[in-house]
Amino acid sequence: MLANIIYFVVFLILAFVLSIAVKAITRGVEAKQLIKEEKNQNSKTHNGDEIENIEVVNQLKELKDLHDKGIIDDEEFKKAKQKVLE
């Protein structure tokens, strides 16, 4: 009879430890997924900023070419450049 009680107590302890382990593993997996999602969002944001910066640089180069060719004068160049940089 005493052996059955000891086995039952050991079983309860084992079940409790297993439940804690499952909760910990679940939380770890969720945290890993959140970190991965945040990393993806940050990389998308940085890529968007980089593309926007490249577009601004290209527009400025185009304006400089137009100015160097004499198609637009100094005042038009300054206004267009200011508009691109805003």
Protein Blocks (a to p, Z undefined) as FASTA:
>chain_A
ZZmmmmmmmmmmmmmmmmmmmmmmmmmmmmmmmmmmmmmmmmmmmmmmmmmmmmmmmmmm
mmmmmmmnomacfklmmmmmmmmmZZ
